Amino acid sequence: GNFVGIGEYVYDMSTSVEENKILKNQIIQLEKMARDREEYKNENDRLRSLLDFKEKEQNYPTIGAEVIAKEPGNWFQIFTINRGTMDGLEQGCAVLDSQGLIGYIFDIGTTWAKVATIIDMDTNVGALLTKTGEQVVVEGDMELSREGLCKMVYIPKNANIMIGDPVETSGLGGVYPKGLFIGRIKEINTQQG
């Protein structure tokens, strides 16, 4: 009797090992499906926002592009896109995403273009406070660029500014057209310099 019992036990163990393999494979497949679903959702959201952007910015001719090279790190001051003069782009073109202004093309080839973003230290943008229409300047800053931020300067003395206020391009300076969304005020520093 003992021999049979042990034989059954060994058989049951081998069955469990086989079942575990099957279950592990099923888990791997389910995890992959979940990842795929998340990727499809993200891609869907991205395409939807680009469509909304296209409709919103129909005053300007736009060309879609992808980033093909960038600096290491989360935030980057300069990157390269896969469009160039062959696609009708030229130096000085404004670059946007679905959220608003990114920067401008400062160097270009036939099939590529380098973009300096608004957080780049050498970049400044004529801007205005959407709420009040007051003229300001937005410029890159070494410290802030590490957080993907830039600063607003030359603010009128009695300007009515609040955290969360939107800022847009003024159209002055000839680089950017008027009315492109730049961002929102995150912090107000009253110190000079």
Backbone torsions as a table, in degrees:
resi	resn	phi	psi	omega
1	GLY	NA	-40.1	-178.4
2	ASN	-60.1	-42.0	-177.4
3	PHE	-59.9	-44.9	-179.6
4	VAL	-63.1	-43.3	179.9
5	GLY	-58.9	-45.6	-179.9
6	ILE	-64.0	-41.1	178.4
7	GLY	-59.2	-43.2	178.9
8	GLU	-65.1	-39.9	-179.4
9	TYR	-62.3	-45.9	178.9
10	VAL	-61.4	-42.4	179.4
11	TYR	-61.4	-45.6	179.6
12	ASP	-60.6	-40.7	179.3
13	MET	-61.7	-45.0	-178.9
14	SER	-65.0	-36.0	176.9
15	THR	-63.6	-43.4	179.8
16	SER	-62.1	-41.9	178.7
17	VAL	-60.3	-43.6	-179.9
18	GLU	-64.4	-44.3	179.2
19	GLU	-62.8	-39.9	178.0
20	ASN	-60.5	-42.4	178.7
21	LYS	-60.0	-45.4	-179.5
22	ILE	-62.0	-46.5	-179.7
23	LEU	-62.8	-41.6	178.1
24	LYS	-61.5	-42.6	177.6
25	ASN	-62.5	-39.6	178.4
26	GLN	-64.2	-41.1	178.6
27	ILE	-62.2	-44.7	178.9
28	ILE	-59.4	-44.1	179.2
29	GLN	-63.0	-43.6	179.7
30	LEU	-64.0	-41.1	178.3
31	GLU	-63.2	-40.1	178.9
32	LYS	-64.6	-42.5	178.3
33	MET	-61.1	-40.6	179.1
34	ALA	-63.7	-42.4	178.5
35	ARG	-64.2	-44.0	179.4
36	ASP	-60.6	-44.1	-179.5
37	ARG	-60.8	-42.0	179.1
38	GLU	-63.9	-40.8	178.7
39	GLU	-65.0	-43.4	178.1
40	TYR	-61.6	-41.3	179.7
41	LYS	-62.8	-46.0	179.2
42	ASN	-61.6	-42.7	179.1
43	GLU	-64.7	-40.5	178.3
44	ASN	-62.1	-45.5	178.5
45	ASP	-61.2	-42.1	-178.8
46	ARG	-63.8	-44.9	-179.3
47	LEU	-67.0	-37.4	178.2
48	ARG	-63.5	-43.6	-179.8
49	SER	-66.9	-34.9	177.1
50	LEU	-67.5	-37.6	177.4
51	LEU	-64.8	-45.1	177.0
52	ASP	-58.7	-43.2	-179.9
53	PHE	-62.0	-44.7	-178.7
54	LYS	-59.8	-42.1	179.8
55	GLU	-68.5	-39.3	-178.1
56	LYS	-68.4	-38.8	-175.1
57	GLU	-100.4	32.0	-175.7
58	GLN	-70.5	-9.0	174.9
59	ASN	-67.2	-25.2	-176.7
60	TYR	-113.7	138.7	173.1
61	PRO	-68.8	131.8	-177.9
62	THR	-123.3	149.8	176.5
63	ILE	-127.0	128.2	178.3
64	GLY	-74.1	144.7	179.5
65	ALA	-148.8	160.0	176.4
66	GLU	-120.0	148.3	175.1
67	VAL	-75.3	126.7	179.9
68	ILE	-113.2	-12.3	176.1
69	ALA	-158.1	143.3	178.4
70	LYS	-154.0	168.2	176.1
71	GLU	-69.2	155.3	174.2
72	PRO	-66.6	156.8	179.1
73	GLY	102.9	168.1	-177.6
74	ASN	-71.0	-41.9	-177.7
75	TRP	-106.5	136.9	-179.1
76	PHE	-135.0	140.5	-177.0
77	GLN	-87.1	-26.4	-179.1
78	ILE	-136.9	137.9	174.6
79	PHE	-147.2	167.5	-177.9
80	THR	-115.5	137.2	177.5
81	ILE	-111.8	163.5	-173.8
82	ASN	-93.6	34.1	176.3
83	ARG	-133.4	150.1	-179.0
84	GLY	-149.5	-151.9	-175.9
85	THR	-64.1	-29.4	177.8
86	MET	-62.7	-24.8	-179.0
87	ASP	-95.0	3.2	178.8
88	GLY	93.9	5.5	177.6
89	LEU	-82.1	159.8	175.9
90	GLU	-148.0	165.1	179.8
91	GLN	-58.3	137.4	179.0
92	GLY	94.4	-9.0	178.4
93	CYS	-60.9	140.0	175.0
94	ALA	-74.6	144.1	179.0
95	VAL	-119.4	128.3	-177.0
96	LEU	-129.2	161.5	164.4
97	ASP	-124.3	-171.7	-174.8
98	SER	-64.8	-18.1	-179.5
99	GLN	-88.0	-24.7	-178.4
100	GLY	146.8	-151.3	-173.4
101	LEU	-69.8	134.1	175.3
102	ILE	-105.5	-46.3	-177.1
103	GLY	168.2	-148.8	-178.6
104	TYR	-144.5	159.2	178.2
105	ILE	-79.3	122.1	179.2
106	PHE	-110.5	-13.1	178.3
107	ASP	-149.4	141.1	-172.3
108	ILE	-148.4	146.7	172.4
109	GLY	-125.1	-169.9	-177.5
110	THR	-68.6	-35.8	-175.4
111	THR	-122.8	10.2	-179.0
112	TRP	-148.0	162.1	174.9
113	ALA	-151.2	141.6	176.4
114	LYS	-98.4	135.8	-175.4
115	VAL	-115.0	127.8	171.1
116	ALA	-96.3	122.6	-177.3
117	THR	-84.0	167.7	-177.5
118	ILE	-69.9	-11.1	175.4
119	ILE	-89.6	-4.1	177.9
120	ASP	-66.8	138.1	-175.9
121	MET	-58.9	-31.2	-176.6
122	ASP	-88.7	7.8	-176.0
123	THR	-107.4	134.7	167.4
124	ASN	-138.8	150.7	-171.5
125	VAL	-128.9	127.9	170.4
126	GLY	-67.0	124.3	-172.9
127	ALA	-137.1	171.8	173.5
128	LEU	-147.7	154.9	175.8
129	LEU	-77.3	117.5	-175.0
130	THR	-56.1	-39.1	-174.2
131	LYS	-66.6	-41.8	-172.8
132	THR	-113.0	-16.2	-178.3
133	GLY	79.9	7.8	-179.3
134	GLU	-73.5	139.4	-176.5
135	GLN	-80.3	135.9	176.5
136	VAL	-142.7	-179.1	173.5
137	VAL	-129.5	137.3	175.1
138	VAL	-109.0	129.4	-178.6
139	GLU	-139.3	158.2	178.8
140	GLY	-72.5	154.8	-178.7
141	ASP	-144.7	131.9	-175.2
142	MET	-53.8	-51.6	-177.2
143	GLU	-65.8	-48.0	-175.5
144	LEU	-67.3	-30.2	-176.8
145	SER	-61.4	-26.4	179.1
146	ARG	-65.6	-21.1	178.6
147	GLU	-104.3	5.6	-178.1
148	GLY	75.3	26.6	-178.5
149	LEU	-117.3	162.4	171.7
150	CYS	-135.2	176.8	-176.0
151	LYS	-119.7	156.5	178.4
152	MET	-108.4	128.1	-176.7
153	VAL	-129.6	177.5	-177.5
154	TYR	54.2	46.8	-178.7
155	ILE	-85.2	130.4	176.9
156	PRO	-54.0	142.9	-171.3
157	LYS	-53.1	-47.0	-175.5
158	ASN	-102.2	27.1	-178.6
159	ALA	-62.6	138.8	179.5
160	ASN	-90.9	94.2	-175.6
161	ILE	-116.7	137.7	175.5
162	MET	-132.9	151.4	175.6
163	ILE	-59.6	134.5	-178.3
164	GLY	96.9	-10.9	179.1
165	ASP	-64.2	137.9	178.1
166	PRO	-78.9	150.7	178.1
167	VAL	-128.2	137.3	-179.3
168	GLU	-134.6	167.7	179.4
169	THR	-69.7	143.9	-179.1
170	SER	-90.0	-19.7	-176.2
171	GLY	89.5	-8.4	179.0
172	LEU	-80.6	147.9	178.9
173	GLY	98.8	-15.4	172.1
174	GLY	79.2	-3.2	-178.8
175	VAL	-87.0	-49.5	-175.4
176	TYR	-110.9	141.1	172.5
177	PRO	-67.7	161.3	-178.0
178	LYS	-73.5	146.5	169.5
179	GLY	90.1	9.4	176.1
180	LEU	-81.8	131.1	-179.3
181	PHE	-68.3	127.1	178.5
182	ILE	-97.3	-47.5	-178.2
183	GLY	167.8	-166.6	178.9
184	ARG	-123.6	151.2	-179.7
185	ILE	-69.5	126.7	-178.0
186	LYS	-101.0	-35.0	-175.8
187	GLU	-150.5	144.7	179.6
188	ILE	-115.5	123.8	179.4
189	ASN	-114.7	118.1	-175.7
190	THR	-89.2	-4.9	179.4
191	GLN	-72.8	145.6	177.4
192	GLN	-79.0	148.6	175.0
193	GLY	76.2	NA	NA
